[in-house]
Amino acid sequence: MYLGRIVELAPKAALFAAPRHPYTQLLLASEPRPVPEARDRPPVPPSELPSPLDPPSGCAFRTRCPFADARCATELPVLRQVAGTAVACHHAELIPLHSQSQFQVRHVRN
């Protein structure tokens, strides 16, 4: 769920093996690691979190999504079936599928 809306619904194994929504990918990439030096961190979207009291138009995740376009600003995505997963994203077929370990970005200490 993101701002009170379901963005992806799938069997547990499918969700963890290949999350299709960018928010699901971000959530799974943010899983804590037991050794701080070995932690991988997802890229943090360069925007403020939207207010749940005044969510953005269209897709609520669009302000933080690297795949967002003009359609995302005007049209609310509905849950639809994409390869056995219900996903609320206009671009679900175009977003690269990543396993939990593939989409993590190495964190480099300065």
Buried (B, 14 or more C-beta within 10 A) or exposed (E): EBBEBEBBBBEEEBBEEBBBBBBBBBBBBEEEEEEEEEBBEBEEBEEEEBEEEEBBEBBBBBBBBEBBEEEBEEEEBEBEEBEEBBBBBBBBEEBEEBEBEEBBEEEEEE
